[in-house]
Amino acid sequence: MLSLHTRPPSVPLTGHLPLGSPATAAHPLTVDSQSLSRDGQAWVPVMGEFHFSRYPAAEWREELLKIRAGGIDLIATYLFWNQHENVRGTLRFDGDLDIRRFVNLCAELGLALVVRLGPWAHGECRNGGHPDWLYGIECAPRTDDPVYLSLVEPYYRRIGHELRGLFHEDGGPIVALQVENELYDQPEHLATLRRMAEDAGMRAPLWTATAWGAADIPRDTLLPLYGGYPEAFWEDAHDGWTREMRRHFFFTPIRDDHSIGADLRSVAATGSGPDDSRYPYATCELGGGMAIAYHRRPLVPAADVTALALAKLGSGSVWQGYYMYHGGSQRTDLKEPNQESHATGYPNDLPTVTYDFQAPLGEYGQIRPSFHALRLQHLLLDTYGTDLARMPLSLPDTEPASLDDRTTLRWAVRADGGQGFLFVNNHQPHETLPDHEGVQFRIHLDDDRSVTLPAEPVRVASGAHFVWPIGLDLGAGLRLEWATAQPATRLETDGTPLTVLAAVEGVPATLSLPADVDVDGPARVERGPGSTLVTVTEPGTGALLTLTGSSGTARVLVLSHREALQLNRIHVFGQDRLVLSEDVVFADGDELRLHLAAEVPSVSLFPAPPVLEGGGVGQPGPDGVFTRWPLTATPPPIQPVLENLQTQAVAAPARTGGTHQRASAPRDEDFDKASVHRLTIPASALEGEGEVLLRLRYTGDAARAYINGRLVADHFWYGPDWEIGLRRFAGEAVRYGVEIRVLPLNPESAVYVDASVREGLDAARAGTGVETAALVGVGRAALREVLPAEPRDEEGGRA
């Protein structure tokens, strides 16, 4: 029996932070030492990073709708100084650099915003975002050097001008501003940057700074934000991963991470960092994936992302921020290449164009498995975040012995009185954790009672990570004592509260209810002296339970894990509905819209509207308590014609560079000796409005794609197929075709890929070339509700 005594909540420290909105704000936002509050209620923001300047402006709105559909309610975005003032004195905020347009779109879609101001940003950008011209001026960047500040001042002033009227106190979406990034030893400079931004007209309830690496943040001036990644491109090309990163898969009160940005720090962190007792546990860089560097090319499965996010939530996080949530592309319209590289003194060479990051939404908006898996956690936060925000972390009596402990089950509880959540994580990258047999928990709550769950010990499989509720309010005066299924969401249907739970694979979905509750539905019911145990033997769309107690009636729907990954709660056609789909689905006005990538697409709704039309919708049919509509699959485009123009290739010389002398990426001239492949793109393939992905499988080390001689995409091989979105290049791609150049791997280049795909990189030493090239369409469907016609009298008026 695993046991734990919960820690009672403490009174938060208030009034010490110069943060929060004015008293006159329409929607007040405040912060204390434990949590954030919005409109008088605790708020757990779910933040996703999306760089507007790395994505075509014409597609911003569509991508923001998809981001919102993933459960994100707060967008974070960088301003890169070298993009906006590439030429000194010429400030650009037009086209894809139009921050004002982007912020207005966020406002239109109900998304709050964090603007990361820089002036130094990092973000795998050239010089960290500093313009090249800055280094021709005698000054000390990233300090209070008056010359440096005099250069920052007009840039900040212009940003303030662009954002005028869009701050939270104006009724706009900007709720936070971050100054600098990863600055760990200049607290006075951070404080100066806040003052300069305020002098330039920028206002926000929250002012933040990154705090990892024991950063010295000016006390009670900026809110420290933390992060953690499942992998790191900035490590050397050794097998395995950084030991410190194991911490992110344990439940721990430790917030800091000394590995982020460690390759850019001149000395090891020596300070203690911010005083955590004065600030809520907030994050801005939980790894939504990981970038690819030439020398190190990590592979990040969805479980690595979701297990890390869940571990942070179980450890006390009250602000879940992902970097990146949506990938993008480095700009190629500037005087210099815009990526981090050895050429500008960085330890790492990154691709010239791609900044996909293996994110939940890819470089071209592709939907990744992590998108669906994270959404399930975000549904929980949207529904129960107000309660969770005030629940302190409690750790078991017997904790893991060290970061190398792979045998002790990792779990924690966040609770307040008789209500709480039990968090379990049995997943870790690279190093498989064992199954745990006979698992049962005893939680001693601070209201002098204890809860034992499950009623019978269960097996927690390797890779499992989940949340179980304790004392969950089901509405109508009914209470769920505990359940071995994860809370997902809650809504009202026909005036009756409905709670949705997600079963955990391999664990019987059991609910413990008060003894006097009557249960109707497909489940096994066992009545004991003090409780009623309800086991749903077949979780799914039909596993709807009606619970009736002396105070009223509530319902519980227990979905299978597979169905829970398709679950959305969407306000559409006049009410909140549960929506199931393998594809991304979202409401836009009075339409329910989908981006169709599934082989057999469909959408299920509960409660179901009478009739749906549009988007190739077929005849509806029952799907448990849902109604399912089949949708017309996106027809496969006519495929491209592949010509191998040059099959022989010569590997680039093995070079090293940067501050750490790591393997360098091939240079532009090296691709003159690459294999060359031409793809003719049929015009009909790009006639629709949805994305068309060019999916390439190749043997090689590095590859580039050109259209009419212009570099449009590039890739370092790391296992998955290479995808290029052609919609933004449609006219040129049809007119000129796409040229692919591929280089083999030089055997002397020290390059890391995941062990599971190592054979592919080994093959790249012997040969090179494109093996397959296919066009994959991502169609769109827009569905509308058809209301029944109103009855009419004989004269045509309303009856």
N, C-alpha and C positions, 0 to 999 in steps of 0.2 A: 504494500500500500504506500503510495507516494503522498506525502502530507505537506501542508503549508498553512501558516497562520497569516491571515491578511493584515496589512498595516492600515490603521485608521487614517482617513484623510486629515491633512493639516490645514490650518487657516492660511490662505495665500497672502503673500506680501503685496501690498497695494500702494499706489501713490508715489513710488520711487522712480518710475520710468517716465521720461519725457516723451511719451508715446500716447496714441489714442486720438480719436477724432474730437473736434470741438463739440461742446454741449449742444450747439445749434444744428449739428449734422442730422440729416433726415434719417440716416440709418447708422446710429452710433456704433463705433468699433473701438473696443478697449482691450488692454492686455495687462495681466498681473503676473506674478511669479510662477503661475501654474498653467494658465490657459489663455486663450483669446475669447472674446465675446463679441457677438454681432447682434444688434437689435435686442440686447438684453439677454441673449441666450448663448451658452458656450458654443464655440464654433471650432471644428477640426477641419482646417482647409485641406483640400486635396489639390496639389499644385503640379502642373505639368509644364516643362520647359519646351518652348517652340520659338525658334528664332525667325522672326518675320523677314529679316533681310536675307535669309538663306532659302527663301521659298517664293515662288512667283506670286505677286500681289493679286493677280486675277483669281488665284485659287485659295486665298486666305480664308474666305468665309466658309467654303466647303470643308476645309480642314479643321477650322474651329468648331464646326458642328460635329465633326467626328470626335474631336477631343472631348467636347462636352458629353457626347454619348458614352465615352469611356468612364464617366464619373468624375471628371476634372471640373472644379468650380473656380480655379484660380490659375491664370496663365503667368508664366515667368518668361521674360525675353531680355536678351542682351541688346545694348547699343554698342557697336564696335566703332570706335573713333576713326580708325583708318578707312572705314567704309564711308563714313559721313563727311570726313575731311581728308580725302585721299591726297588732294592738293591743298597746301596750306592757304588758308583764307577763303577757300571755296567750299562752303558747307552745303551738302546735298541731303534733302529729305523728300525726294520725289520718287515715283515708281515703286520699286521693291524696297526702297529705303524710307517710305512714307510712314513713320511711326504714328502720326496722327490718324491716318486712315485705319491703321491696324487697331489702335485703341478704341476708335469709334465702333469698329466691328465687334470687338469684345463687349462693349457696352450694349450694342444691339442684341447680342446673344446671351446677355445676362452673366457674362464671365468677368470676374474681378481680375486685377492685373498687378503684377510686380514688375517694375522696370529696373533692370540691373544696369546702372548708369556708367560703370567704369569709373575713371577713364581707362584704367587697365582692367581687362576683362578675362583674359585667358581664353576659354572656350575653344581651344585648339585653333586659335586665330593667329596670324602673323604678328609678331611682337606683342602678343596678348591683346591686340587691338590698338596699340599705339601706332600712329602713322610713322612711316619711314622718315619723314622730314623732321620729326621730333629729335631724332638722334644726330642731326646736324647742328643742333643748338646746344650751347654749353649750359647744361642744367642737370639737376639730379632728379630724374623722374620718380614718381611714387613717394615723394617726400614733400615737406612744406617749403622747399626751395621756392623763393618768390618768383624766379623766372619760370619754373614749371607751372606754378599756380596761375601766372599771368597768361599762360597758353591754354590752360584748362578753362579759365573763367569765361571766355567768349563761347566756347563749346557748350558749357553748362547753360549759359544764358540762352543760347539758341534752342537747346532741348526744352528749357522752361517755356520758351515762346511756342514751340510746337505742341506742348502738352497743356497749354493754358485752357482752363475751363474743364479739364478732364480728370481732375483730382477728386478724391472721395468727398471732400468738403464742398465741392461744387456739384455733387450728385453724379460724378463720373466714376469710372471703374477702377482707377488707380488707388490701391489701398496700401502699397508698400513701395519703397525705393531702396535699392541696395547701392552702397558706395563701394568702389574698388572691388577687389576679389582676391582671396588668398593672400592678403597682406597680414603678416603675423608679427611684425616688430615695429610698427609705426602707428601707435594708437592716436597720437596727436594729429597725424595726417588724416586718419579716418574721421576724427571729429571736425577737422577743418573742411573736409569735403562735404560733410552734412551741412555745415554752415553756408558754404558756397552754393550748394544746391538750393537751400532755402532762400538765400539772397537772390538767386536767379528765378524765384517765383515758384519753386517746386514745393508741394505740400503733400504729406501723406500721414495717416495714422501710425504707420509702422515704418521705421528706418532700420535696415538690417545690414549685417556684415557676416561673411563666412568666418567660422571660428575654429575650423579643424587645424591640427598641428599645434595645439596649445597656443592659439593666436592671442596676442595681447590686444583686446578690444577695449576701447575707452568705457569705463564703468558707467552703467546706467545711461548710456547715450545711444547705443545701437543694440538691436536684438541679435544675439549670436545664433547663427544657423549652422547646422551640421550636415553630414552626409555619410555615405558608405557605398562601396561598389562590390559586386561579386567577383570582379576581375579587374585587371589593370593593363592597359597597353603601354604604360610608362615603366613597367618592370623590365629587367633584362630578359634576354631570350632563353631563359632557363626553363626546364620542365617544371610543372607545378605552379604554385602561386604564393603570394606573400602571406607569411604566417599571420600577420596582423589582421588580414582580411577575414580570418576565421571568426573574429569577434562579432562580425555582423550577422552571424547565424546562431548566436547565443542570445538569451535574454539577460540583459545587464543594464545597470544604471549608468554605465560609462557612455557618454555621448560622443566623445572625441574620436577622431580617426587620424592617425599620424601618417597614413600612407598616401592620402590624396595630396597631390601636388608636391610630394616629397622630392621628386627629381628636379624641381625648380627652386627648392630652398637651399641657400648656400650653407646653412648649418642645421644640425638636428634641433628639433624643438626642445627647449629647456624650461619653459615656463609651465605654469599650472593651468593656463587658460582661464576663461571666464568662470565666475562663481555660479555654478548651476542652480544654487538655491534662490537666485534672484530672477531667473528667467524661465519661461516655459520651454519644454523640450521641443524644438522646432527643427525641421530639416528642409534643405533645398536641393540636395544632390544625392538622393537615393538612386542607385543605378537602375535606369530603365533598360540598360543594355551596356554596351561598351564600344568605344571606337576601335578602329583597326590601325595600328602603326605598321610600318614595313617590317621591323624586326620582331614584333610581337603581335599576334593576331588571335585574340581570345575568341572563343565560341561561348555564347551566353544563352543557354536554354531558358524557357519561360519560368521553370521552377526556381532557377537561381534568382530571378527578379522577384517573384511573389513570396518566396521564403524569406528573403532579406526584408522586404517591405513588412511582412507580418511580424518578423522578429523585432523590428523597430517599433511597430505599433504596440506589441506586447511589452516592450521595454519602457513604455511611457510616452512615446511621441504623441504630440497633439497638433502636429502640422506635418503632413506627408507630402514631401516635394520631390519630384522625379526629374532626373537629368540623364539623358534626354527622354522626353515623352514622345516627341515627334522629330524624326530626323530631317535633314536638309542637305543642301549643297553649298560648298564654298563658292564665293563669288569669283568669276573669271573676267569681270569687266573693269578691273582696276589696273593700275600701272604695274603692280607686282602680284605674284601669286599670293593668295590670301590665307594659306594654311600654315599651321605649325610645321617647321622643317629644320633640318640641319643647317640649311643655308642662312637662317636667321638666328643661329646659336642655340636652338632647342636641342634637347637630348634625343628627340624622336622625329622621324620622317612620317608624315601623314599623307594620305592621298591628296592629290591636287584639287579634286572636285568633291568626291563623295564624303558626306558627313551623316551617313545613315544611322550609325550608333547602335544598330540592331534593336532599335527602339520599338515600343509597342505599335507606333505608327512610323513607317519607314520613310526613306528619303523621298519617295514618290507617293506617300500616303498609304502604302501597303499595310494591311491589317495582319499583325503578328499574333501568335497564341498568347503572348503576355498581355495583349490588350484585353482579351476576354477574361483571362484569369485575374488580372488586377481589378477589373470592373466589379467582380464579385466582392472583393474587399471594400471597394468604394461604395457599393450599395449599403453595406453594413455601416460605414461611417456616415453616410447621408441620413440613415434612419436612427442610428444609436450613438452618433458622435457626441451629441449634447450630453448624454449620460457618461460616456467613456472619458470625456475631457477632464472630468474632476476625479477620476478614479486613479489612485496611486498604484505604483508597481509593488507587487509582493512576490518574492522569490522563495522557492522551496527550501525546506530545512537542509536538504542535501543538494548542493549545487555541483555542476561539473568542476573537476579538479583544476583544469587549465584549458587553454585554447586548443591543446592537442587531445583533449578528452573526446573520444568518439563513442563511448559506451554508455554514458549517463544520459537518460532522456532529458531533453531540453523543454522546459515548460515554465509558465509564470501565470500569475493572476493579476488582473486589475479589477478592483472591487471597491464598493462604497456601501457599507451596511450590508443589507441582504441581497444586493444585486451586484453582478460582476460578469467577467468574461475570462474563461480559461484559454490560454494560448499554448499551443504545442507546435514545435518545429522539429522534424526528424529528417531534414534535408540539408545538405551542404555540398557545394560544388567540388568536383574533382575527387573527393574522398567519400565514398559511399558510407552512410550511417546504417547500422544494423536494424533489423526488425526488433521490436520490443514486445514480448509476450506477457500476458497476464497483467496488463496495465489497469490500474484503478486509482482514483485520486480521492483524498479527503481534504476538504477545504474548510478551515476554521474561520468563520466570519466574525466580524467585530460586533455582531449583535448576540453574542454568546450562543450561537448555534453552529453546527457543522453540517456540511453536505458531502455525501459520498457518491461519486459517479465514476463510471456507470454502475448499475446494480450488480452486474457481473463483470469480472475482468475481461478486457478485450486486447486484441493485437493491434499495435500501432506500426504500420508497415514502413519500411525504408522509403524515404521521400515524402511521407505525409506531412502536411502542415495545415493547421486548421484552428478555428475558434469555436468554443462551446459556451453557451449561455448559462448563467446561474441567476435564478430569480427574475426571469425576463417577463416584463409586462406584456400581456397579450391583448389588452384592452377589455372593456366590459367587466372590469373588476377581476379578471382571471389572471393567474400567474403561473408561469412555467417554472417549476422548481429547478430543473436542469434538463439539458438535452444533449445527446451525442450527435448533433447535427448543427451546422453553422448558421447563425442568423443571417439572412440576406436582406430582407426588406419587409415593410408593412404598409398596408393601405386599407381603405375601406371599400367594400363592395356591397351594394344594396343596404347600406347603413350598418353593416357588420364588419368589425375589424378582422383583417386577414393578415397573418404572419407567414412569411415564406422562409423555410429552412432548406439548407443544402446538405444532403447526406455526404458523409465522408466515406470514400471507397474502402471497402473491407471491414467497416465498422457498422453493426446494426444500428439503425436510426431509432433511438429510444427516447421517449419523452416522459418525464416524471411530473405528474400533476397532483393537485390535492385530491384526497380520497373521495370527496363528494361530487366530483366532476363527471358528468355523463359524456361518453365518447361515441360518436357515430361516424363510421368511415372504415376504409379498408386497412385495418390494423388489428394486431393481437393485443387484447386488454387483460392485464393482470391486476387485480385489486388486492391491496395489502391493508394492514391496520392503519397506516398513516398516509398512504399515497396510492396513486393509480399509475401503473407503468403501461405505456402505450408503445408498441414496437411496430413500425411500418416495415413490413417485410418486402415490399416492392415500391421503393420511392419512385416517383414519376409524376407526370402531369395529371394522373388520376388519384394521387394519394392525398385527397382533401379530407381533413377531419373537421367535424363540427363538435365543438366543446361547449357544454351547457352547465353552468353552475348557478348557485343561488342568486348571483349578482347580474347574470346576463349570459350572452352567447358570443363566442368568438370562433374563428376558424384558423386552421393551420394547414398549409400546403407543404409537403416534403418532396422536393425535387431530387432526382438523382444528381450525382456530381456532373455528369455530362450535360444534363439539361440546365443545371445551374450556371454553367459556363456560357450558356446562350441567353441568360436572363437579363432583361432590361425592365426598368420601371419608367414609363414614359407618360407624360401628360399629353394626350392627343384625343381628338374628337370629343373635347369637352370634359374629360375626366382622366384620372390616373388609371393606367392599365399595366398589366404584366405582358411583356412581349418576349417571345422566344424566337431566336433566329441564329443560324450559323454565321450570318453576315452582319456587318455593322448596320445598325438601324437607329434612326433618330427622327424626331418631330421637327418640322420646319413649317411654321404657320399652321394651316389646316391640313397639311399633308404628312403622311408617314413615309419616310424615304429610306431606301436601302442602297448600298453599294454591293453588287452581286458578284461574289467570287466562288461561292459554293457550287459543286457540281450539280446538286439537286436543290435549288434554293426554295425556301418557303418561309412563312411567317405565321406565328400563332399568337392569338390575343385572348386575354381574359381580364375583364369581361369583354366579350366580342361585340363589335358593332353589327347591326343587322346585315349590311352589305358593304363590301369593298369593291372599288373599281380602279382601273388604271394599272400601268406597269406590268402588263402581261399576267394579271392575276387570274388564277383558275377557280374552279368550283371548291367551296370550302367543305371541310369535313371535320368530324370530332377528333380531338386530341386530348383525351382525358377531360378536364374541365375547360380546357382551351378549345378554340376553334382555329384550325390550321388552313391557311390558303397556300396552295402551291403557286410558285412564280415561274415565269419562263426563264430558263437559264440563258446566260449570255452566250450567243452562238460563237463558236470559235472563229476568229478572224482567218481570212485567207493567209496562209503562211508565207514567210519571206523566202526568197531564193538566196541560198548561200553559195558563194563562190570562194574557193581558196586560191587567192592570187599569188601567195608566197608561203610555202610550207616550211622552208628552212629558216631557222632562227638561231641567233647567237646570243648567249646570256650576257647581261651587262657585267662589267668588271665588278669584282667584290670590293666594295668600298665601305669605309666606316666614317662616321662624322659626329658632329654635335659634342656636347660637353661630356658625354659618357662613352664616346667612340663605339656606338652601336651601328649595326648594318644600315647602310644608306639605300634609299630607294633608287631604282634606275632613273637616269636623267632623260630629258627630252630627246637628246641625240641617240640614246641607246635604242629607242624604239624604231630608228631607221633600220635596225637589223632584226626586227621582230617578224614573226609570221604575220601575214596580212590576209584578212578575210573581208569580203564585201557582202553586205546584205541588201537586197532590193526589197523595199517595203511597199506592198500593194496599197494604192490609195484608198480602196474600200475598207481596209483594216482600221483606218483612223477617221471614219465618217461620223461616228457617234460622238457623244459628249463625255463618256466615261474614260478612265485611264486605259491605256494599252501598254502592257509591259512586254518588253523584249527580254526573254529569259534565256540566258546563255549558260551552257555548261562547257567548260574548257579545261584543258590540261596546261598548266603554266604557273608562273610565279606572280606576274603582274600583267595587267591588261588595260588597254585604253580604248575608248570609243570616240570616233571623230565623225562629224557631219560637215561636209563641204570644207574639209581641212581644219575645222574648229574642234578642239577638245571639249566634249560634252559630259563625259563620265569616265571614271577610272576605278580600278579594283586591284586589291592585293588578295590573292587566293587564300581562303581560310576554311573552305568546306562547302557552304551553301551555294546554290546557283546564283549567278550574278543577274540582277534585274535592273533594267533601265526603263524609266517611264518615258514614253515617246510623245505624249500629248503636247507637252510644251514645245516640242521640236517638230510638230506634225508636218507642216508645210515643207520644211527643209528635208526632213527624213524621207518623205515621198519623192521629192525632186532629186535629191543627191544620193539617197541610200545612206547606210551606216557602215563605216569601216571599223573593223576591230583589229587591233594589233596586240599580239601576245608574246611575252618573253619567257624563256625557260629560267629555272633557278640556277644560279651559280652555286656549285657545291661548296664553295668556300664562304658563302654568306650565312651567318648565324641567324636563323629565322625560327621562331616558335609558332606552331599551330597546335590545336588541341589534339591529344593522343588519339581520339576517336577518328580523326581524319588525316593522320600523319601519312598514310600511304599515298594520299593524293598529292601531297607536297613532294614526297620522294619521287613520284612519277614525273613531276615537273622538271627534274634534273635531266631526265632522259629525252623528253620530247615536249612539244608545245603545239597548241592549236585549238580551234573551236570544234567541239564535238557535236553539239546540237544547238540550234537556235529556233526558238518558238515565240510566237506572239500570243499573249494571253489577255483577253479582254476583261475589264472589270465594269460590268454594266450598271445601270442605275434604274431604279424603279421608284415611282411616286404613287402612293395609294391614297385614295380619298374615301371618306364615308359617304354612302348613299342613304339619305334619310327617307323614311317612308313618306309617300305623298299624303298630304292632309286631305281628309274627307271633304267633299264639296256637296252643297245642296244642288237642287235641280237648276238653280239660276247661276251656278258657278261660284257662289260665295262660300266662305267657310261654314261648315255644318255646325 
